[in-house]
Amino acid sequence: MLKRYPKDETFKWSKVFKGVIYVEAVILVSSFYLYRKLCRDQNFRYRCYQNHGFILEGFYNMMDIVGYDQYRQVDYNTWGVPLDDTKTKNN
């Protein structure tokens, strides 16, 4: 007769760990892509201003902390939005 050994539970945890690492890598790459798109494309920033204001506000706050505060000024001047309008449209 063949001996049966119990299944090793660490196998399941290794799959979960690999899945978590994969999801974190996808989130990191996606957020870097969004950051680069926001930095380079003013039309994309305008679409975010119209539809997803919280994303653009977070981008502006992050760039203010880093020291690049010209994004908000240039965008608002181009779009004809008063600069004292700190609230972006949230839908």
MOBELCOR-V798020 format. One record per residue. N is the residue number from 1. OMEGA is omega as a letter, one per 20 degrees, with the letter a starting at -180 (NA if undefined). D_LAST is the distance of its C-alpha to the last C-alpha in Angstrom with 1 decimal. Layout:
# MOBELCOR-V798020
n omega d_last
N OMEGA D_LAST
N OMEGA D_LAST
This chain:
# MOBELCOR-V798020
n omega d_last
1 r 67.4
2 r 64.3
3 r 62.7
4 r 59.1
5 r 57.0
6 r 53.8
7 a 50.5
8 a 49.2
9 a 45.9
10 r 45.0
11 r 44.3
12 a 41.3
13 r 40.0
14 r 40.6
15 r 38.3
16 r 35.6
17 r 36.1
18 r 35.9
19 r 32.7
20 r 31.1
21 r 32.4
22 a 31.1
23 r 27.5
24 r 27.6
25 r 28.9
26 r 26.2
27 r 23.5
28 r 25.5
29 r 25.9
30 a 22.3
31 r 21.2
32 r 24.0
33 r 22.9
34 r 19.4
35 a 21.1
36 r 23.5
37 r 21.0
38 a 19.0
39 a 22.4
40 a 23.8
41 a 21.4
42 r 19.8
43 r 18.2
44 r 16.4
45 r 15.3
46 r 14.0
47 r 12.0
48 r 10.6
49 a 10.0
50 a 8.1
51 a 6.1
52 a 6.8
53 a 7.8
54 r 9.5
55 a 11.7
56 r 12.8
57 r 13.5
58 r 15.6
59 r 17.3
60 r 18.2
61 r 19.5
62 r 21.5
63 r 23.0
64 r 23.9
65 a 25.7
66 r 27.5
67 r 28.5
68 a 26.7
69 a 24.8
70 a 25.2
71 a 22.1
72 a 19.8
73 a 22.5
74 a 23.2
75 a 19.6
76 r 18.9
77 r 22.3
78 a 21.8
79 a 18.5
80 r 19.9
81 r 17.6
82 a 19.7
83 r 20.4
84 r 20.2
85 a 16.5
86 r 15.7
87 r 12.2
88 a 9.8
89 r 6.5
90 r 3.8
91 NA 0.0
